[in-house]
Amino acid sequence: MARTPGQADRRDPDWEGVRLHVVSGKGGTGKTTLAAALALALAADGGRVLLIEVEGRQGIAELFGIAALPYEERRIASVSRRQLGLPAAEAPADAAQPGEVFALAIDTEQALLEYLEMFYKLGRAGKALQKVGFVDFATTIAPGVRDVLLTGKACEATRRKDPDGRRRYDAVVMDAPPTGRLTRFLNVNAEVAGLARIGPIHTQAQAVMRVLKSPETAVHLVTLLEEMPVQETVDGIAELREAKLPVGGVMVNMVRPPVLDAAAVAAVDGNHREEVALALGEAGLGGRSRKPETVRAAVEPLIDPLLEQAREHAERVELERAQRADLQQLRIPTYELPLLGEGVDLGGLYRLAGDLKRQGAA
Protein backbone atom coordinates (compact mmCIF):
# COMPACT_ATOMS: atom_id res chain seq x y z
CA MET A 1 0.00 0.00 0.00
CA ALA A 2 3.02 2.28 -0.07
CA ARG A 3 2.96 5.15 -2.50
CA THR A 4 6.06 6.92 -3.71
CA PRO A 5 6.57 10.43 -5.09
CA GLY A 6 7.09 9.29 -8.67
CA GLN A 7 3.60 7.92 -9.15
CA ALA A 8 0.85 9.57 -11.17
CA ASP A 9 -1.30 12.29 -9.62
CA ARG A 10 -4.13 11.01 -7.44
CA ARG A 11 -7.58 12.55 -7.89
CA ASP A 12 -9.25 10.73 -5.01
CA PRO A 13 -7.72 11.29 -1.56
CA ASP A 14 -7.57 8.42 0.89
CA TRP A 15 -9.26 10.39 3.69
CA GLU A 16 -12.47 11.64 2.13
CA GLY A 17 -14.79 12.82 4.91
CA VAL A 18 -12.02 13.23 7.49
CA ARG A 19 -12.02 16.72 8.99
CA LEU A 20 -9.56 16.32 11.89
CA HIS A 21 -6.10 14.99 11.02
CA VAL A 22 -3.96 14.23 14.09
CA VAL A 23 -0.25 13.92 13.25
CA SER A 24 2.20 12.28 15.65
CA GLY A 25 5.51 10.43 15.53
CA LYS A 26 8.66 9.66 17.42
CA GLY A 27 10.75 12.71 18.23
CA GLY A 28 13.12 13.61 15.41
CA THR A 29 11.02 12.11 12.62
CA GLY A 30 9.75 15.49 11.41
CA LYS A 31 6.14 15.27 12.55
CA THR A 32 5.71 19.07 12.76
CA THR A 33 7.10 19.47 9.25
CA LEU A 34 4.74 16.86 7.81
CA ALA A 35 1.77 18.22 9.77
CA ALA A 36 2.43 21.59 8.12
CA ALA A 37 2.89 19.94 4.70
CA LEU A 38 -0.37 18.05 5.14
CA ALA A 39 -2.19 21.29 5.99
CA LEU A 40 -0.88 22.86 2.77
CA ALA A 41 -1.88 19.79 0.74
CA LEU A 42 -5.39 19.79 2.20
CA ALA A 43 -5.84 23.49 1.36
CA ALA A 44 -4.45 23.30 -2.19
CA ASP A 45 -7.83 22.78 -3.86
CA GLY A 46 -9.17 26.07 -2.50
CA GLY A 47 -10.00 24.96 1.03
CA ARG A 48 -9.46 26.61 4.38
CA VAL A 49 -7.37 24.60 6.86
CA LEU A 50 -6.42 25.24 10.49
CA LEU A 51 -3.02 23.97 11.67
CA ILE A 52 -2.85 23.57 15.45
CA GLU A 53 0.21 23.26 17.68
CA VAL A 54 -0.25 21.96 21.23
CA GLU A 55 3.26 21.63 22.66
CA GLY A 56 4.25 25.30 22.90
CA ARG A 57 7.42 24.92 20.81
CA GLN A 58 6.45 27.45 18.12
CA GLY A 59 7.61 24.95 15.50
CA ILE A 60 4.98 26.13 13.03
CA ALA A 61 6.17 29.72 13.18
CA GLU A 62 9.75 28.58 12.60
CA LEU A 63 8.79 26.48 9.58
CA PHE A 64 6.89 29.31 7.90
CA GLY A 65 9.47 31.94 8.85
CA ILE A 66 7.06 34.13 10.80
CA ALA A 67 6.90 35.65 14.27
CA ALA A 68 5.83 33.51 17.23
CA LEU A 69 2.13 32.67 17.03
CA PRO A 70 -0.21 34.18 19.64
CA TYR A 71 -3.22 32.40 21.09
CA GLU A 72 -5.44 33.29 18.16
CA GLU A 73 -6.14 31.80 14.75
CA ARG A 74 -3.98 33.61 12.22
CA ARG A 75 -3.61 33.19 8.46
CA ILE A 76 -0.05 32.08 7.66
CA ALA A 77 -0.09 30.86 4.05
CA SER A 78 -1.99 30.63 0.80
CA VAL A 79 -1.52 27.69 -1.51
CA SER A 80 -2.61 26.49 -4.94
CA ARG A 81 -2.10 23.31 -6.89
CA ARG A 82 0.41 25.07 -9.13
CA GLN A 83 2.53 25.98 -6.11
CA LEU A 84 2.66 22.29 -5.26
CA GLY A 85 3.75 21.35 -8.76
CA LEU A 86 0.35 19.89 -9.64
CA PRO A 87 -1.53 20.56 -12.88
CA ALA A 88 -4.23 23.17 -12.30
CA ALA A 89 -6.40 21.60 -15.01
CA GLU A 90 -7.15 18.65 -12.73
CA ALA A 91 -8.49 20.82 -9.91
CA PRO A 92 -12.25 20.80 -9.28
CA ALA A 93 -14.27 23.72 -10.66
CA ASP A 94 -14.73 25.28 -7.20
CA ALA A 95 -10.98 25.29 -6.54
CA ALA A 96 -10.03 28.22 -8.77
CA GLN A 97 -9.04 30.34 -5.77
CA PRO A 98 -5.95 29.55 -3.70
CA GLY A 99 -6.55 27.80 -0.42
CA GLU A 100 -5.66 29.26 2.95
CA VAL A 101 -3.81 27.84 5.94
CA PHE A 102 -4.45 29.34 9.36
CA ALA A 103 -2.46 28.45 12.47
CA LEU A 104 -3.09 28.38 16.19
CA ALA A 105 -0.57 27.77 18.96
CA ILE A 106 -2.72 26.72 21.92
CA ASP A 107 -1.70 28.27 25.20
CA THR A 108 -2.88 26.01 28.04
CA GLU A 109 -3.27 28.86 30.50
CA GLN A 110 -5.34 30.98 28.13
CA ALA A 111 -7.39 27.95 27.10
CA LEU A 112 -8.25 27.17 30.73
CA LEU A 113 -9.28 30.76 31.41
CA GLU A 114 -11.41 30.68 28.28
CA TYR A 115 -12.96 27.43 29.49
CA LEU A 116 -13.68 28.83 32.98
CA GLU A 117 -15.35 31.86 31.46
CA MET A 118 -17.41 29.72 29.07
CA PHE A 119 -18.72 27.22 31.61
CA TYR A 120 -18.45 29.01 34.94
CA LYS A 121 -18.72 32.71 33.95
CA LEU A 122 -15.79 33.59 36.20
CA GLY A 123 -14.76 36.71 34.27
CA ARG A 124 -12.43 38.79 36.44
CA ALA A 125 -12.25 36.00 39.00
CA GLY A 126 -10.59 33.83 36.36
CA LYS A 127 -7.88 36.45 35.87
CA ALA A 128 -7.39 36.56 39.62
CA LEU A 129 -6.89 32.80 39.64
CA GLN A 130 -4.27 33.27 36.95
CA LYS A 131 -2.35 35.72 39.11
CA VAL A 132 -2.18 33.39 42.10
CA GLY A 133 -0.96 30.49 40.00
CA PHE A 134 -4.15 28.42 40.06
CA VAL A 135 -3.91 27.58 36.35
CA ASP A 136 -0.49 25.95 36.69
CA PHE A 137 -1.64 24.20 39.85
CA ALA A 138 -4.81 22.82 38.21
CA THR A 139 -3.08 21.47 35.10
CA THR A 140 -0.26 19.97 37.16
CA ILE A 141 -2.39 17.99 39.62
CA ALA A 142 -4.89 17.05 36.91
CA PRO A 143 -3.00 16.67 33.60
CA GLY A 144 -6.12 15.16 32.04
CA VAL A 145 -7.71 18.60 32.26
CA ARG A 146 -4.91 20.02 30.15
CA ASP A 147 -5.43 17.38 27.47
CA VAL A 148 -9.19 18.03 27.46
CA LEU A 149 -8.47 21.71 26.84
CA LEU A 150 -6.02 21.03 24.01
CA THR A 151 -8.00 18.37 22.20
CA GLY A 152 -11.23 20.22 22.93
CA LYS A 153 -10.00 23.29 21.09
CA ALA A 154 -9.17 21.20 18.03
CA CYS A 155 -12.52 19.43 18.10
CA GLU A 156 -14.40 22.72 18.49
CA ALA A 157 -12.61 24.16 15.45
CA THR A 158 -13.42 21.00 13.49
CA ARG A 159 -17.16 21.46 13.99
CA ARG A 160 -17.38 25.26 14.14
CA LYS A 161 -19.75 26.92 11.69
CA ASP A 162 -20.02 30.46 10.40
CA PRO A 163 -23.29 32.42 10.66
CA ASP A 164 -24.25 31.24 7.16
CA GLY A 165 -24.12 27.63 8.36
CA ARG A 166 -20.94 26.69 6.47
CA ARG A 167 -18.02 25.06 8.21
CA ARG A 168 -15.36 27.58 9.20
CA TYR A 169 -12.61 25.12 8.25
CA ASP A 170 -12.63 22.36 5.67
CA ALA A 171 -10.04 20.50 7.74
CA VAL A 172 -8.07 20.83 10.96
CA VAL A 173 -4.54 19.41 11.34
CA MET A 174 -3.19 18.92 14.86
CA ASP A 175 0.55 18.62 15.46
CA ALA A 176 0.12 16.26 18.41
CA PRO A 177 2.55 15.06 21.12
CA PRO A 178 5.02 12.26 20.25
CA THR A 179 3.85 8.70 19.77
CA GLY A 180 4.78 7.59 23.29
CA ARG A 181 2.22 9.99 24.81
CA LEU A 182 -0.30 10.05 22.00
CA THR A 183 -2.92 7.50 23.07
CA ARG A 184 -3.12 8.88 26.60
CA PHE A 185 -3.34 12.41 25.20
CA LEU A 186 -6.23 11.51 22.88
CA ASN A 187 -8.07 9.19 25.26
CA VAL A 188 -9.22 12.14 27.38
CA ASN A 189 -12.41 10.45 28.53
CA ALA A 190 -10.44 7.84 30.47
CA GLU A 191 -8.02 10.47 31.76
CA VAL A 192 -10.70 12.59 33.43
CA ALA A 193 -12.98 9.74 34.52
CA GLY A 194 -11.58 9.73 38.03
CA LEU A 195 -11.53 13.50 38.20
CA ALA A 196 -15.08 14.39 37.24
CA ARG A 197 -17.94 11.97 36.64
CA ILE A 198 -20.45 14.79 36.15
CA GLY A 199 -20.35 18.49 35.34
CA PRO A 200 -18.84 20.61 32.56
CA ILE A 201 -15.43 18.87 32.49
CA HIS A 202 -17.08 15.47 32.10
CA THR A 203 -19.43 16.84 29.44
CA GLN A 204 -16.53 18.44 27.58
CA ALA A 205 -14.53 15.19 27.66
CA GLN A 206 -17.49 13.23 26.31
CA ALA A 207 -17.97 15.74 23.47
CA VAL A 208 -14.27 15.56 22.60
CA MET A 209 -14.31 11.77 22.49
CA ARG A 210 -17.32 11.77 20.19
CA VAL A 211 -15.24 13.70 17.65
CA LEU A 212 -11.97 11.82 18.20
CA LYS A 213 -13.59 8.40 17.77
CA SER A 214 -15.75 9.41 14.81
CA PRO A 215 -15.11 8.86 11.08
CA GLU A 216 -14.30 12.58 10.94
CA THR A 217 -10.93 11.91 12.60
CA ALA A 218 -7.78 10.12 11.42
CA VAL A 219 -4.55 9.71 13.40
CA HIS A 220 -1.47 9.63 11.18
CA LEU A 221 1.99 8.60 12.38
CA VAL A 222 5.31 9.87 11.01
CA THR A 223 8.31 7.58 10.95
CA LEU A 224 11.72 6.98 9.38
CA LEU A 225 12.99 3.80 7.75
CA GLU A 226 14.97 2.99 10.88
CA GLU A 227 14.42 0.26 13.44
CA MET A 228 13.44 2.31 16.51
CA PRO A 229 11.02 4.75 14.79
CA VAL A 230 9.35 1.91 12.88
CA GLN A 231 8.96 -0.19 16.04
CA GLU A 232 7.46 2.79 17.88
CA THR A 233 5.08 3.30 14.96
CA VAL A 234 4.00 -0.35 15.02
CA ASP A 235 3.45 -0.14 18.78
CA GLY A 236 1.61 3.17 18.42
CA ILE A 237 -0.78 1.75 15.84
CA ALA A 238 -1.51 -1.19 18.15
CA GLU A 239 -2.25 1.19 21.05
CA LEU A 240 -4.56 3.32 18.91
CA ARG A 241 -6.47 0.25 17.78
CA GLU A 242 -6.77 -1.03 21.34
CA ALA A 243 -8.15 2.34 22.43
CA LYS A 244 -10.55 2.27 19.45
CA LEU A 245 -9.13 5.50 18.07
CA PRO A 246 -9.29 5.92 14.27
CA VAL A 247 -6.01 4.95 12.63
CA GLY A 248 -4.95 6.98 9.61
CA GLY A 249 -1.85 6.47 7.51
CA VAL A 250 1.91 6.28 8.00
CA MET A 251 4.11 9.02 6.58
CA VAL A 252 7.65 7.76 5.99
CA ASN A 253 9.86 10.82 6.11
CA MET A 254 13.41 11.53 4.88
CA VAL A 255 13.53 8.64 2.40
CA ARG A 256 16.87 8.54 0.57
CA PRO A 257 16.94 7.34 -3.04
CA PRO A 258 18.98 4.17 -3.66
CA VAL A 259 22.32 4.89 -5.27
CA LEU A 260 22.90 1.29 -6.35
CA ASP A 261 20.43 -0.87 -8.23
CA ALA A 262 19.34 -4.27 -6.92
CA ALA A 263 22.03 -6.14 -8.87
CA ALA A 264 24.79 -3.90 -7.51
CA VAL A 265 23.51 -4.31 -3.95
CA ALA A 266 23.45 -8.09 -4.34
CA ALA A 267 27.02 -8.10 -5.71
CA VAL A 268 28.57 -5.76 -3.19
CA ASP A 269 30.11 -8.52 -1.06
CA GLY A 270 32.09 -9.99 -3.95
CA ASN A 271 35.70 -9.25 -4.88
CA HIS A 272 35.39 -6.33 -7.30
CA ARG A 273 38.67 -4.54 -6.82
CA GLU A 274 39.83 -5.06 -10.41
CA GLU A 275 36.50 -3.97 -11.88
CA VAL A 276 36.46 -0.84 -9.75
CA ALA A 277 40.05 -0.01 -10.66
CA LEU A 278 39.27 -0.40 -14.36
CA ALA A 279 36.15 1.77 -14.09
CA LEU A 280 38.05 4.50 -12.26
CA GLY A 281 40.76 4.48 -14.89
CA GLU A 282 38.23 4.69 -17.73
CA ALA A 283 36.61 7.64 -15.94
CA GLY A 284 39.91 9.51 -16.16
CA LEU A 285 40.80 9.35 -12.49
CA GLY A 286 44.16 7.77 -13.26
CA GLY A 287 45.65 10.97 -14.58
CA ARG A 288 46.90 11.65 -18.09
CA SER A 289 49.13 8.60 -18.34
CA ARG A 290 47.91 5.65 -20.37
CA LYS A 291 50.32 3.17 -18.77
CA PRO A 292 48.30 0.56 -16.84
CA GLU A 293 50.70 0.49 -13.91
CA THR A 294 50.62 4.29 -13.58
CA VAL A 295 46.84 4.41 -13.79
CA ARG A 296 46.52 1.63 -11.21
CA ALA A 297 48.86 3.40 -8.81
CA ALA A 298 46.78 6.59 -9.14
CA VAL A 299 43.39 4.94 -8.48
CA GLU A 300 44.53 2.44 -5.84
CA PRO A 301 43.89 4.78 -2.84
CA LEU A 302 40.30 5.25 -4.00
CA ILE A 303 39.30 1.59 -4.28
CA ASP A 304 38.89 0.55 -0.63
CA PRO A 305 36.95 3.67 0.44
CA LEU A 306 34.57 3.24 -2.50
CA LEU A 307 34.00 -0.42 -1.75
CA GLU A 308 33.38 0.39 1.93
CA GLN A 309 30.84 3.02 1.01
CA ALA A 310 29.13 0.54 -1.29
CA ARG A 311 28.92 -2.01 1.53
CA GLU A 312 27.48 0.58 3.93
CA HIS A 313 24.93 1.64 1.32
CA ALA A 314 23.93 -1.97 0.68
CA GLU A 315 23.44 -2.53 4.42
CA ARG A 316 21.22 0.55 4.62
CA VAL A 317 19.18 -0.57 1.61
CA GLU A 318 18.60 -3.98 3.18
CA LEU A 319 17.67 -2.41 6.53
CA GLU A 320 15.18 -0.09 4.85
CA ARG A 321 13.72 -3.01 2.92
CA ALA A 322 13.11 -4.84 6.20
CA GLN A 323 11.52 -1.74 7.78
CA ARG A 324 9.22 -1.28 4.78
CA ALA A 325 8.12 -4.89 5.16
CA ASP A 326 7.23 -4.25 8.82
CA LEU A 327 5.18 -1.19 7.85
CA GLN A 328 3.38 -3.08 5.10
CA GLN A 329 2.20 -5.57 7.73
CA LEU A 330 0.12 -2.77 9.25
CA ARG A 331 -2.07 -2.78 6.12
CA ILE A 332 -2.75 0.94 6.15
CA PRO A 333 -1.88 3.63 3.56
CA THR A 334 1.79 4.58 3.59
CA TYR A 335 3.30 7.69 2.03
CA GLU A 336 7.00 8.22 1.37
CA LEU A 337 8.56 11.68 1.50
CA PRO A 338 12.09 12.38 0.23
CA LEU A 339 15.05 13.52 2.27
CA LEU A 340 15.67 17.15 1.39
CA GLY A 341 19.43 17.45 1.53
CA GLU A 342 19.38 21.23 1.79
CA GLY A 343 17.00 21.14 4.77
CA VAL A 344 13.34 22.07 4.85
CA ASP A 345 12.79 25.70 3.92
CA LEU A 346 9.46 27.08 2.76
CA GLY A 347 10.06 25.79 -0.77
CA GLY A 348 10.82 22.32 0.62
CA LEU A 349 7.63 22.43 2.68
CA TYR A 350 5.56 23.07 -0.43
CA ARG A 351 7.42 20.26 -2.21
CA LEU A 352 6.52 17.82 0.56
CA ALA A 353 2.92 19.02 0.40
CA GLY A 354 2.89 18.26 -3.31
CA ASP A 355 4.22 14.77 -2.68
CA LEU A 356 1.51 14.11 -0.09
CA LYS A 357 -1.14 15.38 -2.49
CA ARG A 358 0.13 13.24 -5.37
CA GLN A 359 0.14 10.12 -3.19
CA GLY A 360 -3.45 10.60 -2.01
CA ALA A 361 -2.84 11.76 1.57
CA ALA A 362 -4.91 14.90 0.89
C-alpha positions, 0 to 999 in steps of 0.5 A: 500500500506504499505510494512513492513520489514518482507515481501519477497524480491522485484525484481521489484522496484516501481520507475523504470525509475526514475533517480532523487529522492528528499527526504524531511520531517519534521525536526527530522524525519530522512530525511538525514538518509533515503536519504543516505539509499536510495542511498545505496539501489539504488546502491546495484545492481552495480549502481553508485549513487550520493547523494547530500546535499543542506543545508550545514549541512554536515549531509552526512559526519557525517552519513558515518563517514568521513571528511567534504565534499568539493564542489566536487563529492567524492566516499564515499561508496561501496555496494552490495546486500550481505551487505544489507542482500539480496541474491546475487543469485537474483541480475541481471547478470550485478550486479556482481560488488559492486555499488558505492555511491558518495556524493556532498555537494553543496556550494552556493557561489561556485555554483554561481561562477561556474554558472557565469563562465559558462554563463558569462565567468567572470573568475577572475572578478567572484572571485573579486565579491566573495571578495566584498560579491556580492555572499551573496548579490545576493542570499539574495535579490534573493533567487530564484537564490540560489534554481536554483543553487542548484536544477540545479546542481542536474538536471545536474548530473541526465542527465550528460553523459560520453564521451562514451555516458553512463550516469555518474550516474544511479540515483541521490538522493537529501537530500532536505530542510524540507517539509515546504519549499520543494515546493517553493524550487523545483518550481524554475520557479515560483520563478525566474519569476519576476527576469528574464523573459529572459536570462541565469537564465530564461533558466536555470530555465526552464531546471531545471523544465523540469527535476523536472516535468518529469517522471525521478523525484520522490519526497519522503517524510519522516515521523513518525507515529505521528500526526504533522509529518503525517499532514505535510506529507499530506499537503506536498503531496497536495502542490506537487500535486497542483504544478504538481511536481511528487509525490513519496512515503512515508518513515515511519521512526523509527517504533517501533514493537508492544509489545502487540498483538491486544487482549492484547491492546483491554483488557488493560482497564480492571481490570487485577490486579489479573492476572498480580499478578499471572503471576509475581508470576509464573515468579519467581518475588515473591521470593523463598517463595511459600506462596501466601500472601508472593508472593503477597506482593513481586509483589504488587509494580510491578503491577501498573507500569506495568499496566500503561506502558501497557495503554501507549503502547496501546494508542501509538498503537492506535495513530499509527493505526490512523496515518497509516490510514491517510497515506493510504488515500494518495494512494501512496507507503509507506515504513516502517523503524524500530527504531534502538534503538542503533542509526544509525551507518554505520551498521544501515544505511546499514540495513535501505538500505536493508529494503528499497530495500526489500520493493521495494523503490529501 
